[in-house]
């Protein structure tokens, strides 16, 4: 056991994790109740005012991340206690700036609804500060490339009048541009229409998928997939396609599909006679299609519904047939490859993959 694994967590980290779980749980419940329809005349919790809900959920997500993965703890392990305390100070600053910015968002967007509002330099600097905090958390969560894309895009927005050639365009005035387009705009800001889709629609589906996965539905879907394809030539590869499709209905994420199904299906495909590169290709293509498999699709589907002004139900209905045809083409490719390699149907010897009454 490594020294890091042997060291017990500090009381602060344990309390921070408990608080993160509490905040995340309350946020999930509020979002679900906000999206829940009324039945049989029963009173409903929502819909809440988006100018209240969006900044509240945004702040809750920032708080949960900072509490779950504190920068001070990571920095302290690498560079010592002094750097650790500096990291904790950065965490406090990020949370404080986000809290003030979210409160200002609610106050100012309410004023914009009531009368004409002229942004001040303080509003612009507040929007800039919360943008820097979000870029910092983006760097911590997803790495430097995505952060650089977002940072360069924001920099270009304000300095495009100084760029050469075809890249030159008129840049907005700093106060109006920073305050409005970075933060306070109800349509284009950080909490604009895309954030509305993520918070009001996507968030609920993510919670739904995580509940299914956490209760063991993921492994049950894999077992069902192996059971349905046990008599087919190249069964493990067909099972990978079916399990990835079923898993995609609740995750809508290619990476989650690969992690959830590939750890079982890829070794079994290799044992049955498929080359490693073909086994990996089958899992990658089948898992990537989880983003187009209704009902929980990739975030682009929710954005599409908002852009074209149609309901999400209409989008997933239109996507169902193309998604099924995509998986059918994968079945055909696996079937012909199995025939070429002369791979026969095989029994499921692994007890963990046999369907039980609970499944």
N, C-alpha and C positions, 0 to 999 in steps of 0.2 A: 504493500500500500504506500502510495506517495505521501510526502509530508503534508502536501496541501489537502489531500483527502483525509489524513489523520487528524488534522487540526479541527477542533469543534468550532462551530460558528459562534460569533460573539452574540451577547444578548441583544445588541442593537440590530444586527442583521436578522435575528429571529423575529423580533418585534416588527421590523420593517416588512418582512415577508408576510406576516399575519395582517398587517395594515394594508398591504398591497392586495392581498386576497379579499379583504373586506371591501375595499374601495372598488375593486374589479367586479366583485359579486353584486354589489349595490348598483353599479353602473349597468351591468348586463340586465338586471331585473327591471330597472327603469326603462331601458331601451326596448325590452320585450313588451312591457306593459304599454309603452307609448305606441308601439306598432300593432298591438293586439286589437282586433275588431270587436265590436259589441255583439253579444248573442242574447237572443230572446228578451230584448229590452233591458238587459243588465247594464248598470252604469260602467263607463269606460274610464281608464286612467288618462288616456291621451286623446288627441294629439297635443303635446305641449308646444308652447311657442318656440319656434326654431331659434330665435335670438337668445333664448335662455338655455335650450337643450344643447345646441352645438358647442358653445364655449364651455359648458359644464362637462360634457363628455370629453372634449378635447383636453381640458385640464386634468380630468380623471385619468385619461390614458397616459399623459405625461407623468403624473404622480405615480401611477402603477409601475411604469418603466423605471423611474428613478429609484423607487423603493425596492424593486426586484433586482435591479442590476446597478447598485450604487457605484458611481465613478470613484469615490473615495476608497472603497474596498479593493477595486481593481488596481488603482494606482498605488495603494499602500503595499500590496503584495509584491509589486515590481520594484518600487523605489523607496520603500521605507515609510515609517509613521508620519514624518513631516509632510511628505508628498501625499500621503493618505488624507491627512486633515485638509490639505489644500483641495484635494478632490471632493471631499465632503462639502467644503465651502462652495465649490462650483455647483454641486447638486442643489444646495440651498438657493443659490442665485438663480439657477434655471427654474426651479419651482416658483420662487417669488416673482420673477419677471413674468412667467406664464400666468400666474394667478392675477396679477395686476392687469396684464393685457387682456385676459378673458373678461374681467370685470369691465374694463374700458370698452371692450367690444359690445357688451350688452348695453351699456349706458349710451354710447355714441350711436349705435344702430337704432336704438329707440328714439333718439333725438332726430335722426335722419328721417324717420317715418313721420314725425310730427311737424318738422319745419326744415328750412334750408340750413345746412350746417357747413361751416367753414373750418377746415382742418387747421390745427396749429402745428408749429414745429415739434411740440411735445408729443403730439399724436404720431407724427412721422418717426420720431426717434423711438417711440414705444413699439411701433410696427417693425422697425429695423431690429430692435433688441430681441423681440420674440422670434423673428425670422432667424437670427443668429443662433438662438437657443435650439430651434427646431433643426437647423443644419448640424449643430453639434450633436444632438441626439441621433440624427440620421447617420452621421459618421460612426457613432458608437454602435448603432444597431445593424447597419448594412454596409459599412465600409466607406472608403474614400471615393471610389468611382461615381456612385450615385450622388454623393454630396457635392462633388466637383461639377457634375452636370447641372444640379440645381443652383449652386453658387454662381457659376459662370452665366447661367441664364438670367439670374437676377442682376448680376453686374452689367450684362449687355443691355438689359432693359433700361438702366439709368445712364449708361455711357454710350449708347449706340450712335449719338450724334458726333462722336469723336472717332468712330471706326472708319477704316478706309474702304473705298470702292462700294461694291454692292451691299456690304454689311451696314453701311451708314443709313440711319433713319432718324427721324425726329424723336428725341427722348423727352419724357414728361418732366415737368417741374418736380423737384425732390419732395417737397412737403405733400403736395396733392398725390403724386405718384406713389410714394412710399406708404403713406397712410391708407390710401384707398385701395391700391392694387395688391399690396402685400397682406393687408389684414382686414380692413373694415368694409370692403366691397362685398355686398351680399351675393354677387354672382361670380366675380373673378378673384376675390381674395382667398386667403388660405382657408377660411371658413365659408367659402362660397358654395356654388351649386354642387361641385364634386364632393365637398365635405358633407353636404346634406345627404347625398346618395350613400356615402360610406357610413354615416352615423344613423340615418333613419332606416336604411334598407339592408346594406351589406352587413353591418354589425350584427343584426339579428340572425342572419344566415350563418355567420361565422360562429356565433354562440351555439346555434343548432348543430353545426358540424362537430364542434368540439365536445358537445354533450354526447353525441352518438359515438364519437371516437373514445371518449373517456369511459363510457359504460360498456365498452367491449364490442360495439357494433362493427368496428373495422375488421377484427379477426373473424367475426361471424360471417361477414361478407366474403372474406377470402375462403373460408371453409365451404360456403355455398358455391362459390365459383369453381373450386376443385371438384366438388361433388357433381356439378352440372356437366363438366367437361371430362370426366374420368374415362368415358368410353371413346373419346375422340383421339385420332392420331395426333400426336404432339400435344397431349393434354395439358401439361404444365404451362406451355406457351398460351394456349387458349384460356387457361385459368388466369394467367397474368392479365390478359385482355379483359376478361369478364370482371375480375376483382378490381382492376384499375377503373373500369367504367362504373361499377357500383360504388367504389370508394369516392370517385369523382362526383357522384350525385350529392355527397354530403360535405366534401371539402372544397371543390372548385380550385384546387391548387396543385400544380404539377409536382412541386417539391414534396408536399405532403403525401401525394400518391406514391411517389418513388420510395419515400421512407417507410410508408405504411405497408406497401405490398412487395416492393422489390427485394427486401431482405429475405423473403420467403420464396418468391417466384423465380428469381434469377438463379440461385443455386439449384433448384429443382429442374429448371430448363437445361442447365449445363449437365446435370446428372443423367437426364433423359437422352442426351446426345446432341443437343444444339451447341454450335460454337459459341464461345463467350461473347464475341462481338454481336452475334445475332440475338442472344438472350438479352444483352444490354439494350440493343436497338428496339426490341419488342417492348420491353418495360418502359423505355423512354418515350416512345411514340404513344403507347397506350396511356401512360400517366399524363402526358401533355394534353391529351384529349379531355382530361377531367375538367379543363377550363371551358370546354364547350358543351359539357354534358349537363343538362338541366337536372334538378332545379337550382342547385348552388353552382353557378358558373363564375368565371373570372370577373374581376371588378369592371372590365371593359363592357360587359353586358349591362351592368347597372348604369354606367355612363351613357351607353347607347340609348337605353330606354328614356333617359332624361333629355338627351339631345333631340331625338326624333319625336318626343312628346307622346310616346306610347307607354302602356302599362308594362311592368316587368313580366306579367303573365303572357302577354302577346309575344315578347321577345323569346322567352323560353319555349313557347309553343312553336315558333318559327325555327328555333335552333334544334328541335328534337330530331327531325328527319335527317338533316345533314350530319348530326352527331352519330346517329345509328348507322348511316351509310359509311362514315369514317371507320367505325369499329368493324363493320362488315368487311371492308377492304383489308383490315388487319387480320381478320379471321381467314380470309382467302389467302393472304400472303403466307401465314403460318401453315395453313393446310398444304399448300404446294411445296413449301420448304420441307415440311415433315415427310412428304412423299419422296422428295428428292434424296433426303438423308435416310429414308427407310426407317423412320421412327414409329414404333408401334404404340398402341394404347398401353398404359401401365396402371397397376393398382396403387392406391394411396396407402403406403405403409406407415406414414407418420401419424401417430395417434392424435397429435395436435391439429391435424387438418381434417379430421373426420367430423361430419356434422353431428351435433348432439341435439337432444330435445330442447335445451336452452337456446340454441341457435335458431 
